[in-house]
Amino acid sequence: MQNKQIEDKDVEGFKTGTTTVGLTTEDGVILAADKRASMGRLTASKYAKKVYRLDDNIGLTIAGSVGDAQKIVRIMRSQLKLHRLDTKELTVKGAGTLLANILHNHKMMPFFNQFVLGGVNEDKGVLYDLDPAGGLMKHEKFTATGSGSQMAYGVFEDGYEEEMSHEEGKELAVRAVQSAMERDTASGNGIMVAEITSDGYEVIEEKEVKSHLE
């Protein structure tokens, strides 16, 4: 029993919180996240990157252990490059399946993360989320992960509309993360937003992000 208590305490010390979101629009996908990295009650970083480009048409958000997530990003980038050289680039679904298999193969010693994977196939936005055991779930409209996800979902449920324009999607994503930052102490210190369209992956400038909060 004593060993069990020590193990639980150690795990608790490495828990991190965040808010990451993804939504589809008429032109593609929007991914967004806050910038705070926390370790218990300590804000370890105010400039954490939680949205990553995996390929020209695919992005990934991370929630959970920073080290585990960064390793997954490196693995996915290298695997996507190898696949493109060997045959052709993977679809978003193919990339999601690849990541699900990687996570499932490590379920005995899992990566302590949740992921949102989004991208564009044939000019259409595609969105998935994945759990630490490799569960892969597709979302037609929106999804959120992390400690602030409940607040973000409330904003999405109220504001999301079918065939939402890309500009409206960016504004809604920013509002969802901002709402979570207002109530979740593990989320904060700004918002990073990336858009994925048929033109590729692009990070939105901070000035534009702030304009969606006015």
BAFIPA-235252 format. One line per field, with one value per residue: residue number from 1; residue in one letter; chain; y, z, x of N, C-alpha, C in turn. Coordinates in Angstrom, 2 decimals, always signed. Each point is the difference from the previous one (the first is absolute). Example, Ala and Ser with C-alpha at 12.3 -4.5 7.8 and 13.67 -1.06 7.14 Angstrom:
BAFIPA-235252
k	1;2
r	A;S
c	A;A
nY	-5.69;+1.05
nZ	+7.80;-0.72
nX	+13.19;-0.35
caY	+1.19;+1.19
caZ	+0.00;+0.06
caX	-0.89;+0.82
cY	+1.20;+1.09
cZ	+0.00;+0.73
cX	+0.90;-0.77
end
This chain:
BAFIPA-235252
k	1;2;3;4;5;6;7;8;9;10;11;12;13;14;15;16;17;18;19;20;21;22;23;24;25;26;27;28;29;30;31;32;33;34;35;36;37;38;39;40;41;42;43;44;45;46;47;48;49;50;51;52;53;54;55;56;57;58;59;60;61;62;63;64;65;66;67;68;69;70;71;72;73;74;75;76;77;78;79;80;81;82;83;84;85;86;87;88;89;90;91;92;93;94;95;96;97;98;99;100;101;102;103;104;105;106;107;108;109;110;111;112;113;114;115;116;117;118;119;120;121;122;123;124;125;126;127;128;129;130;131;132;133;134;135;136;137;138;139;140;141;142;143;144;145;146;147;148;149;150;151;152;153;154;155;156;157;158;159;160;161;162;163;164;165;166;167;168;169;170;171;172;173;174;175;176;177;178;179;180;181;182;183;184;185;186;187;188;189;190;191;192;193;194;195;196;197;198;199;200;201;202;203;204;205;206;207;208;209;210;211;212;213;214
r	M;Q;N;K;Q;I;E;D;K;D;V;E;G;F;K;T;G;T;T;T;V;G;L;T;T;E;D;G;V;I;L;A;A;D;K;R;A;S;M;G;R;L;T;A;S;K;Y;A;K;K;V;Y;R;L;D;D;N;I;G;L;T;I;A;G;S;V;G;D;A;Q;K;I;V;R;I;M;R;S;Q;L;K;L;H;R;L;D;T;K;E;L;T;V;K;G;A;G;T;L;L;A;N;I;L;H;N;H;K;M;M;P;F;F;N;Q;F;V;L;G;G;V;N;E;D;K;G;V;L;Y;D;L;D;P;A;G;G;L;M;K;H;E;K;F;T;A;T;G;S;G;S;Q;M;A;Y;G;V;F;E;D;G;Y;E;E;E;M;S;H;E;E;G;K;E;L;A;V;R;A;V;Q;S;A;M;E;R;D;T;A;S;G;N;G;I;M;V;A;E;I;T;S;D;G;Y;E;V;I;E;E;K;E;V;K;S;H;L;E
c	A;A;A;A;A;A;A;A;A;A;A;A;A;A;A;A;A;A;A;A;A;A;A;A;A;A;A;A;A;A;A;A;A;A;A;A;A;A;A;A;A;A;A;A;A;A;A;A;A;A;A;A;A;A;A;A;A;A;A;A;A;A;A;A;A;A;A;A;A;A;A;A;A;A;A;A;A;A;A;A;A;A;A;A;A;A;A;A;A;A;A;A;A;A;A;A;A;A;A;A;A;A;A;A;A;A;A;A;A;A;A;A;A;A;A;A;A;A;A;A;A;A;A;A;A;A;A;A;A;A;A;A;A;A;A;A;A;A;A;A;A;A;A;A;A;A;A;A;A;A;A;A;A;A;A;A;A;A;A;A;A;A;A;A;A;A;A;A;A;A;A;A;A;A;A;A;A;A;A;A;A;A;A;A;A;A;A;A;A;A;A;A;A;A;A;A;A;A;A;A;A;A;A;A;A;A;A;A;A;A;A;A;A;A
nY	-1.21;-0.06;-1.06;-0.45;+0.44;-0.53;-1.10;+0.01;+0.24;-0.94;-0.78;+0.29;-0.15;-0.96;+0.13;+0.21;+1.27;+0.09;+0.77;-1.04;+0.61;-0.57;+0.62;-0.47;+0.52;+0.91;+0.53;-0.56;+0.16;+0.30;+0.15;-0.09;+0.73;-0.11;+0.86;-0.35;-0.23;-0.91;+0.09;-0.68;+0.72;-0.48;+1.25;-1.13;+0.36;+1.23;-0.77;-0.93;-0.80;+0.09;+0.73;-1.15;+0.40;-0.98;+0.60;+0.15;-1.14;-0.18;+0.23;+0.25;-0.13;+0.50;-0.96;+0.36;-1.09;+1.04;-0.71;-0.64;+1.17;+0.57;-1.11;+0.06;+1.31;-0.30;-0.96;+0.77;+1.04;-0.79;-0.56;+1.20;+0.46;-1.03;+0.13;+1.31;-0.25;-0.85;+0.66;+0.50;+1.26;-0.15;-0.54;+0.90;-0.78;-0.09;+1.32;+0.13;-0.88;+0.64;+1.17;-0.44;-0.52;+1.16;+0.70;-0.78;+0.07;+1.20;-0.69;-0.91;+0.86;+0.52;+0.68;+0.85;-0.24;+1.11;-0.39;+1.13;-0.81;+0.99;+0.02;+0.06;-0.64;+0.19;+1.00;-1.11;+0.70;-0.62;-0.53;-0.31;-0.76;-0.05;-1.15;-0.10;-0.72;+1.10;+0.32;-0.25;+1.27;-0.14;+1.28;+0.09;+0.44;-0.47;+0.27;-0.45;+0.29;-0.66;+0.59;+0.80;-1.27;-0.14;+1.01;-0.57;-1.18;+0.69;+0.60;-1.17;-0.57;+1.13;-0.02;-1.32;+0.24;-0.70;-0.52;+0.06;+1.31;+0.10;+1.22;-0.43;-0.99;+0.87;+0.83;-1.04;-0.45;+1.25;+0.20;-1.19;+0.25;+1.20;-0.61;-0.97;+0.94;+0.43;-1.31;-0.41;-0.23;-1.16;+0.84;+0.52;+1.29;+0.21;+0.22;-1.24;+0.50;-1.14;+0.35;-0.96;+0.37;+0.07;+1.20;-0.83;-0.17;+0.80;+0.56;+0.31;+1.19;+0.33;+0.94;-0.96;-0.80;+1.05;+0.19;-1.32;+0.63;+0.90
nZ	+0.00;+0.75;-0.71;+0.12;+1.27;+0.06;-0.67;+0.69;+1.05;-0.46;-0.33;+1.18;+0.39;-0.89;+0.63;-1.24;-0.10;-0.78;-1.06;-0.72;-1.15;-0.66;-1.16;-0.68;-1.15;-0.74;+0.54;+1.20;+0.74;+1.20;+0.40;+1.30;+0.77;+1.32;+0.70;+0.99;+0.47;+0.66;+1.22;+0.26;+1.05;-0.59;-0.46;-0.64;-0.86;-0.47;-0.61;+0.62;-0.86;-0.31;-1.06;-0.67;-0.94;-0.50;-0.86;-1.31;+0.19;+0.99;+1.05;+1.15;+0.90;+1.05;+0.84;+1.13;+0.09;+0.25;+0.80;+0.48;+0.10;+0.45;+0.73;+0.28;+0.19;+0.63;+0.67;+0.19;+0.25;+0.68;+0.61;+0.10;+0.32;+0.80;+0.44;+0.00;+0.52;+0.82;+0.26;+0.88;+0.12;+1.32;-0.05;+0.37;-0.57;-1.02;+0.12;+0.12;-0.97;-0.65;+0.40;-0.34;-1.04;-0.15;+0.29;-0.81;-0.80;+0.56;-0.10;+0.03;-0.75;+0.20;-1.12;+0.97;-1.05;-0.37;-1.17;-0.69;-0.97;-0.77;-1.08;-1.22;-0.46;-1.24;+0.55;+0.72;+1.06;+0.61;+1.02;+0.79;+1.04;+0.77;+0.64;+1.24;-0.03;-0.74;+0.86;-1.17;+0.15;-1.01;-0.31;-0.29;+1.26;+1.24;+0.68;+1.23;+0.48;+1.08;+1.03;-1.04;-0.39;+1.26;+0.35;-0.68;+0.47;+1.12;-0.32;-0.29;+1.05;+0.54;-0.48;-0.01;-1.30;-0.64;-0.69;+1.19;-0.23;-0.71;-0.32;-0.18;-0.66;-0.55;-0.19;-0.41;-0.70;-0.35;-0.23;-0.60;-0.52;-0.39;-0.31;-0.51;-0.57;-0.15;-0.16;-0.92;+1.22;-0.61;-0.45;-0.90;+0.18;-0.55;-1.29;-0.38;-1.22;-0.55;-1.27;-0.41;-1.19;-1.17;+0.57;+1.01;+0.80;+0.79;+0.73;+0.70;-0.53;+1.03;-0.88;-0.91;+0.78;+0.36;-1.32;+0.14;+0.92;-0.98
nX	+0.83;+1.11;+0.45;-1.24;+0.06;+1.22;-0.41;-1.14;+0.78;+0.86;-1.03;-0.55;+1.26;-0.22;-1.17;-0.42;-0.33;-1.05;-0.13;-0.34;-0.21;-0.98;-0.16;-1.03;+0.42;-0.59;+1.11;-0.23;+1.10;-0.49;+1.26;-0.26;+0.82;-0.06;+0.74;-0.79;+1.22;-0.68;+0.53;-1.12;+0.40;+1.07;+0.04;+0.27;-0.95;+0.23;+0.90;-0.71;+0.59;-1.29;+0.31;+0.07;+0.83;-0.75;-0.82;+0.08;-0.68;+0.92;-0.81;+0.66;-0.98;+0.68;-0.35;+0.59;+0.73;+0.77;+0.80;-1.06;-0.63;+1.11;+0.10;-1.30;+0.19;+1.13;-0.64;-1.07;+0.77;+0.82;-1.05;-0.55;+1.21;+0.24;-1.24;+0.21;+1.20;-0.61;-1.11;-0.84;-0.36;-0.08;-1.20;-0.90;-0.91;+0.83;+0.20;-1.32;-0.14;+0.97;-0.49;-1.20;+0.61;+0.65;-1.09;-0.71;+1.06;-0.25;-1.12;+0.99;+0.67;-1.19;-0.22;+0.33;-0.77;-0.65;-0.49;+0.07;-0.39;+0.42;-0.75;+0.50;-1.05;+0.46;+0.69;-0.01;-0.45;+1.01;-0.69;+1.04;-0.39;+1.08;-0.24;+0.53;-1.12;-0.12;-0.96;-0.58;-0.36;-0.85;+0.21;-1.27;-0.15;+0.12;+1.13;+0.23;+1.22;+0.39;+0.61;+0.15;-0.05;-0.44;+0.80;+1.00;-0.42;-0.15;+1.16;+0.55;-0.57;+0.38;+1.26;+0.18;+0.23;-0.89;+1.05;+0.54;+0.06;+1.11;-0.36;-1.23;+0.60;+0.83;-1.01;-0.73;+1.04;+0.27;-1.28;+0.07;+1.20;-0.41;-1.14;+0.74;+0.75;-1.24;-0.22;+0.85;+0.46;-0.15;-0.93;+0.80;+0.37;-1.18;-0.24;+0.28;-0.09;-0.37;+0.10;-0.80;+0.43;-0.60;+0.21;-0.33;+1.05;-0.71;+0.97;-1.08;+0.24;+0.78;+0.32;-0.09;+0.73;+0.71;-0.02;+0.10;+0.75;+0.09
caY	+1.21;+1.16;+0.21;+0.51;+1.41;+0.73;+0.05;+0.95;+1.35;+0.34;+0.28;+1.27;+1.08;+0.23;+0.33;+1.34;+0.40;+0.81;-0.01;-0.03;-0.16;-0.11;+0.06;+0.01;+1.11;-0.28;+0.00;-0.85;-0.28;+0.93;-0.58;+1.08;-0.43;+1.01;-0.07;-0.25;-1.34;+0.00;-1.17;+0.21;+1.38;+0.88;+0.26;-0.31;+0.81;+0.84;+0.04;-1.39;-0.26;-1.17;-0.29;-0.34;-0.42;-1.31;-0.05;+1.17;+0.02;-0.65;+0.59;-0.78;+0.69;-0.89;+0.27;-1.00;+0.02;+0.70;-0.86;-1.05;+0.60;+0.39;-1.23;-0.41;+0.91;-0.41;-1.29;+0.18;+0.73;-0.88;-1.05;+0.59;+0.25;-1.29;-0.53;+0.76;-0.43;-1.39;-0.14;+1.32;+0.53;-0.60;+0.80;+0.34;-1.24;-0.88;+0.52;-0.30;-1.43;-0.19;+0.47;-0.91;-1.23;+0.30;+0.12;-1.30;-0.86;+0.41;+0.17;-0.51;+1.16;+0.94;+1.43;+0.64;+1.11;+0.00;+0.71;+0.32;-0.03;+0.56;+0.27;+0.19;-0.93;+0.39;+1.29;-0.17;-0.14;-1.28;+0.24;-1.17;+0.07;-1.29;-0.14;-0.64;-1.41;-0.11;+0.16;+1.00;+0.40;+1.06;+1.04;+0.73;+1.44;+0.57;-0.80;+0.69;-0.86;+0.69;+0.35;+1.06;-0.40;+0.16;+1.37;+0.17;-0.66;+0.85;+1.04;-0.64;-0.42;+1.20;+0.85;-0.66;-0.12;-0.80;+0.73;+1.25;+0.56;-0.17;+1.12;-0.27;-1.12;+0.50;+0.78;-0.91;-0.74;+0.92;+0.22;-1.23;-0.10;+1.12;-0.34;-0.97;+0.70;+0.80;-0.84;-1.11;+0.60;-0.62;+0.54;+1.45;+0.60;+0.23;-1.02;-0.29;-0.48;-0.41;-0.36;-0.93;+0.06;-0.58;+0.75;-0.49;+0.25;+1.34;+0.50;+1.33;+0.98;+0.36;+1.17;-0.44;-0.73;+0.99;+0.69;-0.83;+0.15;+1.36
caZ	+0.00;+0.06;-1.33;-0.85;+0.31;-0.55;-1.45;-0.31;+0.25;-1.07;-1.21;+0.19;-0.16;-1.41;-0.79;-0.56;-0.50;-1.21;-0.82;-1.44;-0.72;-1.44;-0.63;-1.46;-0.65;-1.41;-0.74;+0.57;+1.43;+0.90;+1.23;+0.91;+1.36;+0.84;-0.02;+1.33;+0.40;+1.46;+0.73;+1.27;+0.16;-0.61;-1.44;-0.43;-1.18;-0.51;-1.46;-0.47;-1.32;+0.10;-1.33;-0.82;-1.39;-0.29;-1.45;-0.65;+0.14;+1.26;+1.23;+1.20;+1.28;+1.06;+1.38;+0.88;+0.21;-1.08;-0.58;-0.78;-1.20;-0.94;-0.64;-0.99;-1.15;-0.77;-0.65;-1.06;-1.11;-0.73;-0.65;-1.14;-1.04;-0.55;-0.78;-1.24;-0.84;-0.38;-0.87;-0.16;+1.30;+0.63;+0.25;+1.41;+0.66;+0.07;+1.05;+1.26;+0.25;+0.34;+1.37;+0.88;+0.12;+0.83;+1.38;+0.47;+0.21;+1.23;+1.03;+1.28;+0.55;-0.96;-0.08;+0.79;-0.83;-0.91;-1.22;-1.04;-1.30;-1.02;-1.30;-1.17;-1.12;-1.08;+0.38;+1.09;+1.30;+0.68;+1.39;+0.88;+1.24;+0.39;+1.42;+0.20;-0.40;-1.45;-0.49;-1.06;-0.19;-0.99;+0.36;-1.19;+0.28;+0.90;+1.15;+0.93;+0.97;+1.08;+1.22;-0.28;-1.14;+0.28;-0.32;-1.45;-0.60;+0.19;-1.03;-1.29;-0.08;-0.17;-1.13;-1.26;-1.01;-1.17;-1.09;+0.54;-0.79;+0.64;+0.92;+1.16;+0.73;+0.78;+1.13;+0.96;+0.66;+0.94;+1.12;+0.78;+0.83;+0.93;+1.03;+0.88;+0.74;+1.05;+1.11;+0.27;+0.44;-0.71;-1.37;+0.01;-0.61;-1.43;-0.84;-1.31;-0.95;-1.32;-0.96;-1.05;-1.17;-1.19;-0.23;+0.92;+1.45;+0.32;+1.35;-0.02;+0.74;+1.30;-0.16;-0.49;+1.08;+0.93;-0.61;+0.15;+1.38;+0.18
caX	-0.83;+0.87;+0.56;-1.08;-0.20;+1.14;-0.16;-1.07;+0.49;+0.95;-0.77;-0.68;+0.95;+0.33;-1.18;-0.03;-1.31;+0.05;-1.21;+0.22;-1.27;+0.02;-1.33;+0.00;-0.70;-0.28;+1.27;+1.03;+0.03;+0.66;+0.53;+0.42;+0.35;+0.63;+1.46;+0.54;+0.42;-0.01;+0.46;-0.67;-0.44;+0.99;-0.04;+1.36;+0.30;-1.09;+0.14;+0.01;-0.61;-0.88;-0.54;+1.15;-0.15;+0.57;+0.20;-0.59;-1.45;-0.37;+0.51;-0.27;+0.07;+0.44;-0.41;+0.58;+1.44;+0.70;+1.03;-0.65;-0.61;+1.05;+0.49;-1.01;+0.11;+1.19;-0.28;-0.98;+0.62;+0.92;-0.76;-0.71;+1.00;+0.38;-1.12;-0.07;+1.11;-0.19;-1.17;-0.58;-0.35;-1.17;-1.18;-0.16;-0.43;+1.17;+0.87;-0.66;+0.16;+1.41;+0.19;-0.74;+0.79;+1.18;-0.45;-0.48;+1.16;+0.66;-1.03;+0.49;+0.71;-0.62;+0.27;-1.05;-0.46;-1.13;+0.37;-0.98;+0.66;-0.89;+0.61;-0.87;+0.04;-0.91;-0.60;-0.96;+0.62;-0.17;+0.40;-0.01;+0.75;+0.59;+0.30;+1.31;+0.01;-0.12;-1.37;-0.10;-1.39;-0.18;-0.96;-0.44;-0.13;+1.01;+0.40;+0.89;+0.66;+0.69;-0.74;-0.98;-0.85;-1.42;-0.38;+0.09;-1.15;-1.17;+0.04;-0.26;-1.41;-0.83;+0.34;+0.36;-1.04;+0.36;+0.65;+0.52;+1.10;+1.29;+0.20;-0.87;+0.60;+1.14;-0.53;-0.61;+1.07;+0.65;-0.93;-0.08;+1.20;-0.04;-0.96;+0.65;+1.03;-0.64;-0.45;+0.93;+1.27;+1.11;+0.01;+0.21;+1.19;-0.10;-0.62;+0.59;-1.00;+0.49;-1.05;+0.40;-0.88;+0.63;+1.25;+1.02;-0.05;+0.48;-0.24;-0.59;+0.77;-0.56;-0.86;-1.29;-0.64;-0.54;-1.12;-1.20;-0.47;-0.52
cY	+1.26;+0.32;+0.59;+1.48;+0.84;+0.15;+1.02;+1.43;+0.44;+0.35;+1.37;+1.18;+0.32;+0.27;+1.44;+0.30;+0.88;+0.04;+0.00;-0.29;-0.18;+0.09;+0.04;+1.22;-0.39;-0.10;-0.92;-0.21;+1.12;-0.78;+1.13;-0.57;+1.19;-0.23;-0.32;-1.47;+0.01;-1.30;+0.14;+1.43;+1.01;+0.18;-0.16;+0.83;+0.78;+0.03;-1.40;-0.12;-1.28;-0.33;-0.17;-0.35;-1.36;-0.14;+1.22;+0.12;-0.59;+0.72;-0.83;+0.91;-1.01;+0.46;-1.10;+0.18;+0.63;-0.90;-1.10;+0.56;+0.37;-1.22;-0.46;+0.88;-0.40;-1.30;+0.19;+0.73;-0.91;-1.10;+0.52;+0.28;-1.31;-0.58;+0.73;-0.43;-1.40;-0.18;+1.37;+0.50;-0.61;+0.98;+0.35;-1.23;-0.96;+0.44;-0.28;-1.46;-0.33;+0.40;-0.92;-1.29;+0.20;+0.05;-1.35;-0.95;+0.32;+0.05;-0.59;+1.05;+1.20;+1.38;+0.69;+1.25;-0.24;+0.82;+0.35;+0.09;+0.50;+0.26;+0.10;-1.09;+0.42;+1.23;-0.12;-0.21;-1.33;+0.14;-1.28;+0.40;-1.40;+0.00;-0.76;-1.45;-0.19;+0.05;+1.16;+0.32;+1.17;+0.97;+0.82;+1.51;+0.55;-1.00;+0.83;-1.01;+0.85;+0.41;+1.08;-0.36;+0.18;+1.40;+0.24;-0.64;+0.84;+1.09;-0.59;-0.38;+1.20;+0.70;-0.67;-0.11;-0.84;+0.91;+1.40;+0.50;-0.14;+1.11;-0.17;-1.12;+0.43;+0.78;-0.91;-0.79;+0.85;+0.23;-1.23;-0.14;+1.11;-0.29;-0.99;+0.68;+0.82;-0.83;-1.12;+0.57;-0.59;+0.47;+1.51;+0.45;+0.09;-1.19;-0.13;-0.60;-0.37;-0.36;-0.93;+0.03;-0.69;+0.72;-0.43;+0.38;+1.37;+0.38;+1.43;+0.96;+0.43;+1.19;-0.39;-0.78;+0.97;+0.72;-0.78;+0.06;+1.35;+0.05
cZ	+0.00;-1.37;-0.95;+0.23;-0.57;-1.51;-0.39;+0.18;-1.09;-1.30;+0.11;-0.26;-1.44;-0.87;-0.50;-0.54;-1.23;-0.62;-1.46;-0.70;-1.49;-0.53;-1.51;-0.49;-1.46;-0.82;+0.57;+1.48;+0.75;+1.24;+0.89;+1.38;+0.78;+0.02;+1.36;+0.18;+1.51;+0.56;+1.42;+0.06;-0.66;-1.49;-0.51;-1.21;-0.40;-1.53;-0.60;-1.35;+0.08;-1.30;-0.95;-1.43;-0.16;-1.47;-0.59;+0.26;+1.32;+1.18;+1.20;+1.23;+1.08;+1.34;+0.87;+0.16;-1.19;-0.68;-0.87;-1.32;-1.03;-0.70;-1.07;-1.24;-0.87;-0.75;-1.19;-1.20;-0.82;-0.75;-1.23;-1.15;-0.67;-0.89;-1.34;-0.97;-0.55;-0.98;-0.33;+1.38;+0.51;+0.02;+1.48;+0.79;+0.15;+1.08;+1.38;+0.38;+0.39;+1.45;+0.99;+0.22;+0.87;+1.47;+0.57;+0.30;+1.28;+1.19;+1.35;+0.73;-0.85;-0.01;+0.73;-0.71;-0.57;-1.21;-0.81;-1.31;-1.04;-1.29;-1.09;-1.02;-1.02;+0.40;+1.11;+1.31;+0.67;+1.40;+0.82;+1.37;+0.40;+1.49;+0.17;-0.45;-1.50;-0.53;-0.97;-0.25;-0.97;+0.48;-1.25;+0.22;+0.83;+1.08;+0.86;+0.94;+1.09;+1.12;-0.21;-1.06;+0.27;-0.32;-1.50;-0.69;+0.13;-1.05;-1.37;-0.16;-0.27;-1.33;-1.33;-0.93;-1.18;-1.10;+0.44;-0.85;+0.78;+1.01;+1.25;+0.85;+0.85;+1.22;+1.07;+0.76;+1.05;+1.22;+0.90;+0.93;+1.05;+1.16;+1.00;+0.86;+1.15;+1.24;+0.39;+0.34;-0.73;-1.44;+0.06;-0.83;-1.52;-0.77;-1.31;-0.89;-1.32;-0.87;-1.06;-1.09;-1.16;-0.35;+0.94;+1.44;+0.29;+1.43;-0.09;+0.85;+1.27;-0.09;-0.50;+1.08;+0.98;-0.59;+0.14;+1.42;+0.24;-0.25
cX	+0.86;+0.60;-1.04;-0.19;+1.13;-0.15;-1.06;+0.48;+0.95;-0.73;-0.67;+0.94;+0.31;-1.23;+0.08;-1.38;+0.16;-1.39;+0.40;-1.32;+0.25;-1.42;+0.15;-0.79;-0.26;+1.28;+1.06;-0.17;+0.72;+0.44;+0.48;+0.28;+0.53;+1.50;+0.62;+0.38;+0.14;+0.55;-0.55;-0.54;+0.94;-0.26;+1.43;+0.41;-1.24;-0.02;+0.02;-0.70;-0.80;-0.70;+1.18;-0.41;+0.66;+0.34;-0.69;-1.49;-0.49;+0.63;-0.42;+0.07;+0.36;-0.56;+0.59;+1.49;+0.72;+1.02;-0.58;-0.54;+1.05;+0.60;-0.97;+0.09;+1.20;-0.24;-0.93;+0.59;+0.91;-0.75;-0.75;+0.96;+0.42;-1.09;-0.10;+1.10;-0.23;-1.15;-0.58;-0.42;-1.29;-1.17;-0.04;-0.43;+1.17;+0.97;-0.59;+0.14;+1.43;+0.26;-0.71;+0.78;+1.23;-0.40;-0.43;+1.16;+0.75;-0.97;+0.42;+0.83;-0.39;+0.64;-1.16;-0.52;-1.38;+0.41;-1.25;+0.78;-0.99;+0.75;-1.03;+0.27;-1.03;-0.82;-1.04;+0.74;-0.34;+0.59;-0.14;+0.55;+0.44;+0.31;+1.32;+0.09;-0.15;-1.41;-0.10;-1.47;-0.09;-1.08;-0.34;+0.03;+1.15;+0.36;+0.94;+0.62;+0.62;-0.92;-1.04;-1.01;-1.49;-0.49;+0.01;-1.19;-1.26;-0.08;-0.32;-1.47;-0.91;+0.24;+0.26;-1.20;+0.52;+0.57;+0.45;+1.16;+1.30;+0.26;-0.85;+0.56;+1.18;-0.48;-0.59;+1.06;+0.69;-0.90;-0.10;+1.19;+0.01;-0.96;+0.60;+1.06;-0.57;-0.31;+0.97;+1.37;+1.21;+0.10;+0.20;+1.18;-0.05;-0.53;+0.77;-1.06;+0.68;-1.18;+0.59;-1.05;+0.68;+1.29;+1.11;-0.26;+0.59;-0.36;-0.49;+0.85;-0.73;-0.95;-1.37;-0.76;-0.66;-1.21;-1.30;-0.56;-0.64;-1.49
end
